[in-house]
Amino acid sequence: MKLNSTYRRLWSLAAGVLLILPYSGSQAQDKKTLSLKEAITLSIQNSKELKLSQAKIDAALASVKTANNAQLPDMSISGSYLRINNPNVSLKTSSDSSSGSSSTPKVNQVAYAMATVSVPIFSGFILQSEKASARYLAEAAKLDADKDREAVIQNTVDAYSNLYKSQQAVLLVQENLKQQQQRVTDFSNLEKNGIMARNDLLKAQLQASNVEVSLLEAESNLKLANISMNLLLGLPESTELAIDMNAFDQQVPAGAKAVTEWEVLALQNRKDAAALGLREKAADANIKATKGAYYPSVSFTGGYVALDVPNFVTVTNAVNAGIGVKYNVASLWKNGSKVADAKVQLAQVRVNEEMLTDNIHIAVNRAYQDYLVNQKKIDMYQTAIDQSEENYKIVKNKQENNLATTTDLLEADVANVQAKLNRAFAKADAMVSYTKLLETAGLLNESGPLVSGK
């Protein structure tokens, strides 16, 4: 058994770090005590994903406003003032022929102003359907943001767990290093007195060196996890975080619900499933809006005209009002492809709904099994700790009585440290797996991992 490889496996936490940047130890560090709940709050406040989600909501709400404005009256005002030359005008009338002479007014300028207003009365249900579609999409965008919020919370729990594991690893390895150094001191004294072979002393020294290397790796992983957490929370990169070491000592419910209950909760509470339902309604409304082109549009129209041509004509108080009807005959053969495209979009949304339902069942079952396994691991590793400590005492006693080798003693020591690390990691994994189960059921929120899923 290679002792160094066992430590290297235990300290390889860097794969769980989300963001890794070069770390400069020369920077001055601010220390900050951070609870899990505070970490969740900060991550939500500073999440770039949630800021992007809010921008999408704002865009969807703007589309709703645009759809609502389409039903408001259209009004336009125009006017012109023109300078013109003196045209040659010959009025050929019977009176002119009889008189043999004619006179025309001299016109060198024209001014006119127009005002028109149009109020839609019926548009083939296009406006109403577009308004409904925009509202559904806006609500879906809000649900997407809620789903993104859950993902941010889960990422925060994962990062906090990595930081906890890293700090636990450093503490346990530091404690083990002190024991190894004390063992080297004891063995050195025994070797000087001729009680122990030098080979056994060298084995103890090698073990101490391996632990020192493991400590360097654990401290490096801790720095990386600390930087990742700072970036996630929007804190200065140099901030040294001190987390609550008891955060993962809380007991989570031990399988109080069957997996079928979690599946039902997921189908009822998942924000992405609800968002797809709204998108289905929006696609259906879009079909109705597209079909509206088959109908004529009716609107109330009104206007005002003022005209002034000096020396010729002046028009004032020319008001008109009435009903306008417009029908695009070409829509009978052109609009069919647009309706077909809208129906395809609806079919795609429905297929996505079916796929999501299948994925929810798979995700809930996977999260539930991980949750149960990690719950059982805590008790199993506690038993392993008791066994490894007892084994270490027995082997140490045998080694002192020359009934066991130094290698046996060192291996028993490694097994004891590994059991302690495994239990510390299992507590964190149990909490993470429970929050993951809550996320897959759509029940995770910023009040903390132990939200009510009862």
N, C-alpha and C positions, 0 to 999 in steps of 0.2 A: 504493500500500500504506500503510495506516495503522499506523504503528509502535506507537502507544499501544494499539491494539486487540489487537495480537499479545501484548503483555505482559499485558493484562487477561485474555485467554483462558488464558494459562499459569498465572496465579495464582488462578484460580477453583477453589479446593480445598474451599471451605466446603460444597459439596453432599455431600461424602463424610463430613462430620462428623456423628456420630450424635446427640450432645446438645450443644445450643448454649445457653449462658446468658450474661447480661451479665457482662462482665469488668471488674473494677476494678483499675486499674494502681496505685492507692495502697496496695494490700495488700502487706505484707512477704512475700517469696517465699522458700521453702526450695528449695534446689537438690538434685536427686536424679539420679544416673546410673542409667539403667534399660536392662537388656538385654531382648531379646525373650523369652527364657525366663523371666526374673523377672516380666515383664509378664503372661505367661500364668498363672504361679502365683498372682499377686495377683488377677487377674481371676476365677479359679476360687474363690479363698477368699472373695471379697467379692461374688460374683454373686448378685443378688436372684432371678434366674431359677432358679439351682441351689438356692437355699434353698426356693423354692416347689416345685421338683421333689422335694426331700427331704421336704417336708410331704406331698406326694402319696404318696410311698413309705410314710411312717409311717401314713397313712390306710389304704392297701392292706394293710399288715401287720396293722393293727387288725382289718380285715375278716377276715383269715385266722384270727386268734385267736378272733373271734366265731364263725366257722364251726366251728372245732375245739371250742369250748365247748358248742356245741349237742348234741354227742354225750355230754357228761358227765351224770351223774345229776341229776335235779331233786329237791330236798328242801325241804319247808316244815314249819314248826312253828307252831301256833296254840293259843291258850288263852283262856279267858274266866272271869270271875267275875261272877255276876249276883245282885243282890238282888231278891226278888220278894215280892208280898203273900201273905197266906194265902188260897189259893183255896178256893172251895166245891167239894168233891169228893163226889159221891154215887155209890158203887159199887153198882150194881144187879145183885146176884147172887142165886142161889137161896137161899144160906145166909143172906143178909141178910133175905130175905123171911120165912124161917122163924123167925129169931131176933127180928125186929122191931126191932133196933137195930144200929147200925154205928159204927165209929170210924175216922177217917182221920188219917194222920200230918200234923203241922204242918211245912210246907216254906216256908222264907223265904229260901233262898239256894241257888245252883247253881254248881258249879265244874267245868270240864272242860278237858282238854288233848289235842291231837292232833298226831301227827307222821306225815307221809307221804313216801314216796320212790318215784321212778319212773325206771327205767333203760331207754332205748330199745334194743330188740333189732333191729327191722326197721322201716324207714320208707319203703319203696318206693324205696330208693337216693337219697332226697332229700339226706340229710346228707352222704353220700360225694360226691355230685355238687357240692353247694354248697362243700364243702371244696376240691375240685379246681378249681372255677371261681375261688375266691378266691386260690388259690396261683398260678394262671396270670396273673390280673390283677396280683398283686403283682410277679411277675417282669416283666410288661410295663411296669409303672411304673418299675422299675429300669432297663430298657432305654431308656425315654423319658428318664430322667435322664442316661443316657450320651449319648444323642443331643443333649440340651440342652447337655451339657458340650462336645461337639464344636462346637456353634454358638457357644458363648462363646469358645472358642479361636479360631475363625475371625474372630469380631468383633474380638478382641484383635489379631490379625494385621492386619486391615484398619485399625484405629485406629492401630496402630504404623506402618503404611505411610503413612497420612495425615500423621502427625507427622514421619516421615522426609522425605516430599516437601516439607512446609512448611519444615523446617529447611534442606533442600537449596536450595529456592527463595530463602530469605533470604540464604544464603551466596553463591549465584551472582549474585543481584541486587546485593548489597553490593559484590562484586568488580567487577561491570560498572559500578556507579555510580562507583567510584574511577577506572576507565578513562575514563568519560565526563567526569568532572570534570577529569582530566588533559588530555583532548582539548580541553575548553573553555579551559583555561589556555594550551595550545599555540596554539590558533587565535586566542586573544586577542592573544598576542604577535605572531603573524603579521599579524593585522589592524592592529595598531598600527604595524607596520613597512611597511604598505602592500603586503604580499605576498599577502594573502588578502582577498577581498571580505567586507564586513560581513554580507552575506546568509548566507554559509557559516558564519560565527560564530554567527549567530542560530539556524541549523539545529542546530548542536551544542549550544547552550544549551537549545533546545527538547527535544532528545533527552535531555539530562541531567535536565530537569524531568520528562519522562515516566518516566524510570527511578526518580526519587525517589518519584513517585506509586505506581509498581509496587512499590517497596520497602515503602511504607506498607501497601499491600494484602497483600503477602506476610507482613509482620509481624503484621497483624491475623488472617490465616488461621492463622498459627502459634499465636497466643494461643488461638484457638478450638479448634484441634486439641489443644493442651496441656490445656485445661479438659476437653474430651471424654475424653481419656485418663485424667486424674485421677479423673473420676467413674466411669469404667469400672473402675478399679483400687481404688476406695475410698480414695484419697489426698486430703488437703486440697486444695481448689480452687486455692489460691495456689502449690502446689508447681510449681517450674520444672523440667521434665524435660529431661535431657540423654541422648539415646538413643545407642546404638552406631551410628555412621555407617557401620561396616563390616558391619552386620547383613545387608544385602542383597547383599553381595559374594560370598556363598557360591554355589557352583554347584549348581544342582538338576539331577537326571537329565534328559537331553535326549531325551525320548520313548523310553525303554528298553522300554516295553510298548506293545502295540497297544491300540486302544480296546476291542476285544472282551475283552482280558484284564482291563481295568479294569471292564468291565461284569460279568464273572464275579465279580470281587472284591467289587463292590458288592452283588450279590445274596447273596453269602456273608456279608458283614460288616456290612451296614447294620443299625443298631439299630432303626430304625423298621420295617423289614421283619420283623425277628425279633419285635418287639413285636406286630405285627399277626397273626403266626402264633400267638402265645400267646393273643391275644384271640379268634382263631377257635376254639382249643381251649376257652377259657372259655365262649364262646357255645354250643358243642356240649354242654359239661357242663351249662349252664343248661337246655338242652332236656331232658336226662335228668332233671334235678331237677324240672322242671315236669311231666313225665310221671309222676313218682313219686306224684302225687296220685291216680292211677288205682288205686293199690294200698292195701291196708289197712296200718295201723301196728300193730306189736306191741311191747309193753313189759312189763318186769317191774315189778310194783308191790308195795309193802309199806307197813304202817302200824302205829301204836300209838295206843290211845285210853285215857284215864283219865277217870273221871267220879265226882263226889261230890255227892250230894243228901242233906244231913243228915236223919236220921229217916226216910229213904225207901230209897235205894239207893247203893251204892258199887261202882265197877267199876275194877279194876286188872289190869295184865298182859294187856290185850286186844290181842294182836298178830295182824296178818293179813298174808298174803303170797300172791302168785299172778301169773297172766299176764293182761294186759289187751289186748283187741283193739278197734281203732276203725276204722270205715270210713265215709267220707262218701259216701253214694250219689249226692248231687247233683253230685259231681265228674264223673260220667259224661257230663253234658250241659253243665256249667259250665266244665270245665277245658280244653276244646278250643280256645277262643279264646286262652288263655294259652300253650298249646303253639304255636299258629300265630304268635303274636307273637314267641316265642322263636326260631322258625325264620326269621322275617323279619330279626331281629337278626343271625343267623348269615349270611344272604344278604348283608346290608349289609357285614359285615366282609369277606366274600370279594370283593365288588365293589371295596371299598377296596384290597384286596391287589392286584387286577389293575390298578387305576389307579396305585398306587404303583410297580408294576413298570414300567409305561410311563413314568412320570415319572423313574424311576431311569435308564432308557436315555437319555432326553432330557438329563437333567442331566449324566450322565457324558460324553456326546458334546459338549455345550456346554463343559463344563469342560476337556475334553481339547483341543478346538480353541483355546480361549483360552490354554491352557497352551503349545501349540505356537507360536501367533502371538507371544505375549509373549517366548518364548525367541528367536525369530528377530529380534524388534525390537531386542534388545540389540546384536547384531552389526550390524544395519542402521544404528542410530543412532551406533555407534562409527565406521562408515564415513562417516556424515553429519558427524560432528565433524571427522574428518580433512579432508574435503572443504571444510567451511565455514572451517576455520582456514587452509587453503591459499588458498581464495578470498579471505579477508580480507587475507592478506598481499599477494596480487596486486592487489586493488582499492586497498589502502593505498598500494602503490608507484605505481600509476597516478595516484591522486589527488595524490600528492606531485609528480608530473610533469605535472599538469594534463591527464591522459588519462582521468580519471574524475571524476565530480562528488562533492560531499560527501554528497549523498543516497545515491549508490551505496555509499559507505563506511559510512554509518550502517546501511543495509539489510544489508550484509554482516556488520556487527557484531551486529545483531539475530539474523540467521540462525545465527551462531556460538553465541550464548547459548541460543537455542532448541534447538539440537542437543544441547548439554550438558544442558539440563534434561530433554529427551526421553529421553536415555540414563539419567539418574539415576532418572527416573520408571519407565522400562522395567524396570530391575533390581528395583524394588519390586513392580511389577505381575507380574513373572515369579514372584517368591516367593509373592505372594498367590494367583495362579492355580494354582500347584502345591499349596498348602495347600487351596485350594478343590477341586481334583481329589481330594486325599486325603479330604476331608470327604465328597464325593459317593460315594467308594468305602468309606466307613466305617472309614478307617484313620488318622484324625487323632486324636492324643492330646496330653496336656500335656507330653510329653517334648520337644516342639518341632516346628516345621514340617517339618524334614527327618527325619521318622520313616520307618522302613523300610516301603516299599511294594513291596519286591522279592519 
